[in-house]
Amino acid sequence: MPIDLEPSHPVEDHVIFVVESDEVIRSALHFILDDQNETHSFANPDLAFAKATDAAPDLVLLGIGFVQSNGERAVGEIVMRWPGARIVVVANSANDPLALASLKWGAHDVLGKPITFDAVRGTVDAVLERHKPSPSLLGLLPLSAAW
């Protein structure tokens, strides 16, 4: 499967926090997102909350382990501290019952493993409402197509 390395949008430098206890997953997510965003990675939410005194994130990728440990409170605390932030729960499966329950608690989407460039970027773009511009908006259609 080819990997789309071209940005599908103008780079806007969104601030993204990756909060994941698994160092391999955390590093992979950081690597995938860092070229198009200001990405910060943390091993736990407390470290993320301490960093956010400068600026709140636009998006938080939250490892399912924190939801397993703290339940609704894991998502609720992010919603309370950063009301404008979008939340994506990173789970073993997109159908994980606990991850799906987190959508009721304020999360915006679930990213299931395996972690791939296309899946991560697609989910992040959708949650941040980044879309590829329509060819008609770019004026790429011939004039005859408009009539």
SULDA-V418014 format. One record per backbone hydrogen bond with DSSP energy under -1.0 kcal/mol. NH is the residue of the N-H (numbers start at 1). CO is the residue of the C=O. If there is no record, write none. Layout:
BEGIN
nh;co
NH;CO
NH;CO
END
This chain:
BEGIN
nh;co
16;38
17;59
18;40
19;61
20;42
26;22
27;23
28;24
29;25
30;26
31;27
32;28
33;29
34;30
36;33
38;14
40;16
42;18
48;44
49;45
50;46
51;47
52;48
54;51
58;15
59;15
60;86
61;17
62;88
63;19
64;90
66;63
68;64
69;65
70;66
71;67
73;70
74;71
76;72
77;73
79;75
80;76
81;77
82;78
85;82
86;58
88;60
89;109
90;62
91;111
96;93
100;96
101;97
102;98
104;101
107;102
108;87
109;87
111;89
113;91
120;116
121;117
122;118
123;119
124;120
125;121
126;122
127;123
128;124
130;125
138;134
140;135
145;142
146;143
END
